[in-house]
Amino acid sequence: MKTLKASLPLLNAMVAFEATARRGNLTAAAEELAIAQSAVSRHIANLEKRLALDLLARKGNRVSLTESGAALAEAIRDGLGAIRDTVARLQEADHGSLVIASGYDLVQAWLMPRFDLVTSLVTDGRVTLLTSSNPDDFGRPEVGISIRFGRPELWPGFAARKLFDGEWFPVCSPGFLERHPALASDDPAAFLDVPLLHLAAPEDAIDNWRSWIGTARSLPGPTFSSYLSMMHEAIAGRGAALAWAGFVEEQLRLGQLVRLTKTPRRHADAFYIVTRRKATPTEQMVAQALLDSATTR
């Protein structure tokens, strides 16, 4: 039986690949990791050679994920994220911290603009964020508040209050709209003739461009395993993207993106603030503040 060391790629190569997949750019990944761009490129080339797989489609300094690359990037993010979160918990000397759990993209896009509000309500700002793509992690004993997508009956024994609906709609940068003014017409067919950005999702997912436009034909454009990487490209004016309500409000508020239709599509499920039924006063106060902030911004 092979050991972990023998069966897994080198950690440095996986870290370089995950950063590139998440940032969608070799230069940005190199800056994040504080190494040369050539080193990032070499790590990824060695990883592809080791696995005998094409992980990235390259166009100059910009990259997009192949199907294999999207699957591996998600696996690395989950695995290294679990290690990081475990180490953080083990190193946490003060177990009086308020632990808030959610998915990585939702934390970055929705919670972080409100993080100062959260820390202002917690003694000494003792807050720990736990990000995971595994919903089971949100029910850990140490988690005081979680932000989840679904419906209350999925979480027996917990109290769930709706944060915002599961809505999505197309967005693009102001400059992109100037170049493609037909997108303001509310006609889904207008998106057939412009560059599109895609988020990796299961085949039966409903929040995709083919569903939005109402076409069965293949639609070209890069695919991203990370919602934030896709939004980075949309802000840069390199395509239109489908954005979930709540995830994109900060970019809309800042004018980095514009919403292209008045009417969204809506999922049967929604986003909820979830606490234990016997939440502490601090957990109740923070949860209520987050709920209030969703209606005032």
N, C-alpha and C positions, 0 to 999 in steps of 0.2 A: 504493500500500500504506500502510495506516495505521501511524503510529508507536505505540510502547507508550504514550506519554502520551495519544494520542488515543483508543486503543482500550480502555484500562483505566480503571476508576473511580479517584477520588482515593484516595491512600494512607491519609489520615486517616479517610476513611469506611470503608475496608476494615478498618482496625485497630479502629475503634469497633464495627463489626459483629461481628468475630471475638471480641472480648472479651465482648460481650453474648451471643453464641451459646454461648461456653464457660461463662460464669458463669450464664446463664439469667435474668439480672436486670439491668435498666437501671442501678439504683443501684450494684450491685456493680461493673459495668463502669466507671461513672463514677469510682468510688473508685479502681479499679485504674489508670485512665488519668490520674487527678488533673485531671479536667475536670468541668464541671457536667453533671448528668443531662440537662438540656435540650439540651446540645451533643451528647451521645451520640444522643439521639432525633432531632435535626436531621440528623446525619451519616447515620443509617440511613434516614431519610425521603428524603434526597437520593440515596442509593444505590439505593433501590427505584425512585425516579422515573427515575434514569439508566438502569436496567436494564429498567424496565417490568415488574418482578416483585414479588410479595409474598414477602418473605423471613422475616417473623416473624408469628406469630399472637399478638396482645396481649390480656392480661387484667389490667387494672390495671397494676402495675409488673412483673408477671411475664410472661415471654414464652416461647414455644416456637417451634421452627423449622418452617417449611414444608418440603416436599420440596426446593424450589429453594434455600431457605436452608441446609438441611443440606449440600447438594452444594457450595454456594459457601463455606460456613464451612470445610469440609474442604480445599478448594482453597487458600483464603487461608492456612490454618494450615500446609499443606505448603509453599507458596511462601515465605511470610515466615519459616517455620522454617528452610528451607534457606538463606535469606539470613543469618539470625541465626547459624546454625551455621558458615557459611563465614567470616563476619566474626570470630567467636570464634576459629576456628582460625588465621586470618591474624594476629590480634592476639596470639596466644599466643606470648610471647617464649621460654618454656621448653618445648622440644619433648620434655622428659622426662616429661610428664604421662601418667598412665594414662587412656586414653580408654575409657569404658563407654558402649555404645550400646543403645538399646531404644526401644520406643514410648513416647509421652508419658504416657499414662495409667498404664502399668505402672511407669514411673519414679516418678511422683508417688505412686501408691498403694502400691507394694511396696518400691521401692529407697530412697526418701527416708527412711522410718523407720529404715533401716540405713546411712544415709550417713555417720554418725559412725564406724561400724565400718569402712567402706571407707577413709575418710581417715586413720584411726588406723594403718592398715597400709601406707600409701604415704608415702614420704619427703616431709616438709614438706606433706603433704596435697595433693599435686599431682594432682588428679583433674579430668578434663573429662567432662561428660555430653553425649552426642550423642543427641538425640531425633528420631525420624523415623517416618513411616508407610510409608516405602519400605524394604522388607527389604534391597534391594541396598546401602543405605548401611551396613548392619552389617558388610559385608565389606571396607570401606575399609582401606587399609594401616595407617592410624594407630589403628584400633580394636583394643584389646587384649582386651576382654571384651564380649560382647553377650548380651542376654537375648532369646530368640526363641521364637515359637510355631510348632510344626511337628513334624518328626521328623528324626532325624540324617541320613538319606539325602538330605535336601534340601540339606545343607551339606557336600559333598565337600571334603576337605582340611582340615576343622576337627574339633576334638574337642568332643563335645556330651555333657553329663551332665544328667539330668532334674532339674529344680528342683521342679516340682509338676505334677500332672495337670491336664488341661483340663476342669475340673469347674465346673458352675454350679448355682445353687439360688436360690430366692426369699428376699428379706430385706425388712424394714421396720423402722421405728422402734418402740421399746417402746410409745409412746403410740398409734401406729397399730394395733398388735396389740390393745391394750386396747379400741379402738373396733370392731375386727373380730376377735373371738376365734375365729371359725370357721376362720381361717387356720392355726391351730395343729393342725388335724385331719389334716393330711397328704392332704387331698382336693383334687386340682387344681381341681375345679369350684368350690371356695370362692372362687377368684380372679375368677370371672365377675361377682361382685357388689360389687367394691371398686375404687377408683381405681388404675389401673396406669400405670407409667412405662415408656416404651419407648426402646430404643437403636436409632438408625438403622442398618440392616443390609440386605444384599442380600435379595431375595425368597426365595432358597433357604436362607438362614441357619437353623440349627436351634436356636440359643439365643434364641428369642423366645417371647412369651407364648402365641401360638396353638399352638406346638409343645408347650410345657409343659402347657397345659390340655388339649390334644387337641381343639381346635375349629377350624372353618374360618371362623367368623363374625368380622366386624370387631370389634376391641376398641378402645374409645376411650381417650384419654389422650395427654398430650404426648409428643413424640418428641425425643430429644436426639442430637446428633452427638458429644457428649463424654460418656464414661462418668462422669467426675468430676462433671459438672453434674447428671447423673441421680442420682448418689449424694447430692448436696447436697439435692435435693428429697426423696429417701427419708429422709434424716436429719431433715429438717424436718417429716416426718410427713404429706407430701402424696401418698403413694402407695407401692405395693409395687414392687420392682424385682428383676430377675434379675441376680445378682452372680456374677462368676467367682471361684473360689477363688484366694487370693493377693492379689487386688485389694481385697478387703474385710476382710482379717484385722484390720487396725488398728481399723476401726470396730466390728467385733465385740468385739475385746478391750476397747475403751473403753466398750462398752455403748451406743454411739450407734445401732447396728443390732442386730437379732436375726435369727437364721436360722430359717426357717419349716418346714423339712423336714429329716429326718435323712438321707434318701437323695438324693444329687445326681444330675444327669444328667452324662454324661461324653462328651467329644469324643474321637475316635480319636487326635488329636494332643495334645501336651502342651507345657509351657514348659520351656526348656532354658537352662542356662548354656553358652555357646559360646566357645571360645578357639581360637587357632591351635595346631596340633600341637606346635610348638616355642615354647610360651608362656614368657615370662620368669618368674623366681622370684616376682616381685611379682604378676604376673597369676595364677599358679597359687595363690598364697597368698590373694589376694582372692577368687578364684573359689571356693576351698574354704570360706572363711569365709562366703560368701553361701549356699552349699549347706548348710552346717551350720546357719545361722540359720533356714533354711526348716523345719527339723525341730524346733527348740528353742523357737519362739515359739508 
